């Protein structure tokens, strides 16, 4: 797997372990021991993915992510010893694509990195299937969401959920079903699905409190309105 990953981690031993396992996968890695150094490196080089610790000296991971997401939709995996639901929801809510809790097996991190990279534009195919609704176009393989021809920023998880619901437009899926399909896990914090749906709605709905495309079916889950597909 050819890719270039930036690791932002203040614990040198852990950073070196992460680099070791990722390099065995053929992934090129760069290490920054602070968020400030990470931002400087990202300004100079187009990395394919960021592995981000939360507890950093100076600017913490949440502050980094808020600033980074203003200009970039590169996939971000948060790695943190903080496992409170509030931290997970906050991290996902401000733009993380995955949340891995320390301690973890390095192979688990590598698997998450592989999965995100495969779904990102770095590894997208050349053939295009495009779904259209309202002024929007969703490029199936290219991982692009456009409004009136202008590309909108969209995170990998947001794209995956929107694509899945559009593929099955008119069908209702529970939070558990969406989580199992998109995250690839049987169990976990399914409230993350609602966080991502809210983020998607803010991108595509005129009034995300009264959605036209991505609807809530109370007590059942979410569906994409088939009638809105062009």
C-alpha positions in Angstrom: 0.0 0.0 0.0 1.6 3.3 -1.1 0.6 6.2 1.1 2.1 9.0 3.1 0.9 9.3 6.7 1.7 12.0 9.3 1.8 10.8 12.9 1.2 13.6 15.5 2.2 12.0 18.9 4.3 13.4 21.8 5.3 9.9 23.1 8.3 9.0 21.0 8.2 5.3 21.9 4.6 5.0 20.7 5.2 7.1 17.6 8.2 4.9 16.7 6.0 1.7 17.2 3.3 3.1 15.0 5.9 4.0 12.3 7.4 0.5 12.5 4.1 -1.3 11.8 2.9 1.2 9.2 6.2 0.9 7.3 5.9 -2.8 7.3 2.6 -2.2 5.3 4.5 -0.1 2.8 3.2 3.2 4.2 5.6 6.1 4.4 5.4 7.9 7.7 6.5 11.3 9.2 6.5 12.0 12.9 5.6 15.4 14.6 5.7 15.6 18.4 3.3 18.6 18.6 0.2 19.9 16.8 2.1 23.0 15.8 4.8 21.0 14.1 2.1 18.9 12.5 0.3 21.9 11.0 3.6 23.2 9.7 4.4 19.9 8.0 0.9 19.7 6.5 1.3 23.1 5.0 4.4 21.9 3.1 3.3 18.4 2.1 0.1 16.7 0.9 -0.2 13.8 3.3 -2.8 11.1 2.7 -3.9 10.6 6.3 -3.2 11.9 9.8 -2.9 9.8 13.0 -3.5 12.3 15.8 -3.0 12.1 19.6 -5.3 14.3 21.7 -3.2 15.0 24.7 -0.4 17.0 23.2 1.8 19.8 24.6 0.7 23.3 23.6 -2.2 23.0 21.2 -4.2 19.8 21.9 -5.6 17.4 19.3 -9.1 18.9 19.4 -7.8 22.4 18.7 -5.6 21.0 15.9 -8.5 19.2 14.3 -10.8 22.3 14.4 -8.1 24.4 12.7 -7.1 21.6 10.2 -10.7 21.0 9.1 -11.1 24.6 7.9 -9.0 23.8 4.9 -8.6 20.0 4.6 -10.7 16.8 4.4 -7.7 14.4 4.7 -8.8 11.4 6.8 -7.9 11.7 10.5 -7.6 8.9 13.0 -7.6 10.1 16.7 -5.5 7.9 19.0 -6.1 8.7 22.6 -6.1 7.3 26.2 -9.3 9.4 26.7 -12.2 7.1 26.1 -15.1 9.0 27.6 -18.2 9.1 25.3 -18.0 12.9 25.3 -14.4 12.9 23.9 -15.4 10.4 21.2 -18.4 12.4 20.2 -16.5 15.6 20.2 -13.7 14.2 18.1 -16.1 12.8 15.5 -18.2 15.9 15.6 -15.3 18.2 14.7 -14.0 16.1 11.9 -12.2 12.9 12.9 -12.9 9.8 10.9 -11.9 7.2 13.5 -11.3 7.1 17.2 -8.9 4.4 18.5 -8.4 4.1 22.3 -5.1 3.5 23.9 -3.8 1.0 24.7 -4.3 -0.7 21.3 -2.7 -3.4 19.2 -0.6 -1.8 16.4 -2.2 -4.2 13.9 -5.6 -2.6 14.8 -4.3 0.8 13.9 -2.8 -0.5 10.7 -6.2 -2.0 9.8 -8.0 1.3 10.4 -5.4 3.1 8.3 -5.8 0.7 5.4 -9.6 0.9 5.5 -9.6 4.7 5.5 -7.0 4.9 2.7 -8.9 2.5 0.5 -12.0 4.7 0.9 -10.2 8.0 0.3 -9.5 9.7 -3.0 -5.9 8.4 -3.0 -7.2 4.9 -3.9 -10.4 5.7 -5.8 -11.0 4.2 -9.2 -11.2 5.9 -12.6 -14.7 4.8 -13.5 -17.4 7.2 -12.2 -20.9 6.6 -11.1 -22.7 9.8 -10.2 -25.9 10.3 -8.2 -27.7 13.6 -8.6 -30.2 15.2 -6.2 -31.3 18.8 -6.3 -28.2 20.9 -7.1 -25.9 18.2 -5.8 -23.8 15.4 -7.5 -22.3 12.6 -5.5 -19.4 11.0 -7.4 -19.5 7.3 -6.2 -15.9 6.2 -6.9 -14.3 9.6 -6.9 -15.4 10.5 -3.4 -16.6 14.0 -4.5 -19.7 15.9 -3.4 -20.5 18.9 -5.6 -23.1 21.6 -5.5 -23.7 23.4 -8.8 -20.3 22.1 -10.0 -18.4 23.2 -6.9 -16.7 20.5 -4.9 -17.7 20.6 -1.2 -15.5 19.4 1.6 -16.8 16.0 2.9 -15.1 13.6 5.3 -14.7 9.9 4.5 -17.3 8.7 7.0 -19.8 11.4 5.9 -19.4 10.3 2.3 -19.7 6.6 3.1 -23.0 7.1 5.0 -24.4 9.4 2.3 -23.4 7.0 -0.4 -24.8 4.0 1.4 -28.2 5.7 2.0 -28.4 6.9 -1.6 -27.5 3.5 -2.9 -30.5 2.1 -1.0 -32.7 5.2 -1.3 -36.2 4.6 0.1 -35.1 2.0 2.6 -34.8 2.7 6.3 -31.7 1.7 8.2 -31.3 1.8 12.0 -28.3 3.4 13.6 -27.0 -0.1 14.4 -27.3 -1.3 10.8 -25.5 1.8 9.5 -22.7 1.5 12.2 -22.2 -2.2 11.4 -22.0 -1.5 7.6 -19.9 1.7 7.6 -17.6 1.1 10.6 -17.4 -2.6 10.0 -18.0 -3.4 13.7 -20.8 -5.3 15.4 -20.7 -3.3 18.6 -19.6 0.3 19.4 -20.9 3.8 20.0 -23.7 4.0 17.5 -24.4 7.6 18.6 -21.6 8.4 16.2 -24.0 7.7 13.3 -26.2 10.6 14.5 -23.2 12.9 14.7 -22.3 12.2 11.1 -25.8 12.4 9.8 -26.1 15.9 11.4 -22.9 16.9 9.7 -24.1 15.6 6.3 -27.4 17.5 6.7 -25.6 20.8 7.4 -23.9 20.3 4.0 -26.8 19.3 1.8 -30.0 20.6 3.5 -31.4 24.1 3.2 -32.8 23.6 6.7 -31.1 20.7 8.5 -33.8 20.9 11.2 -36.4 20.0 8.5 -34.5 17.8 6.0 -35.6 17.3 2.5 -33.2 14.5 1.4 -31.9 12.6 4.5 -34.9 12.0 6.6 -35.4 10.6 10.1 -38.0 7.9 10.5 -38.7 8.1 14.2 -38.1 4.9 16.1 -36.6 3.2 13.1 -33.6 5.2 11.7 -32.7 7.1 8.6 -33.4 7.0 4.9 -32.6 9.0 1.8 -35.8 10.1 0.0 -35.9 8.2 -3.3 -38.1 10.8 -4.9 -35.3 13.4 -4.7 -32.9 11.4 -6.9 -32.8 12.9 -10.5 
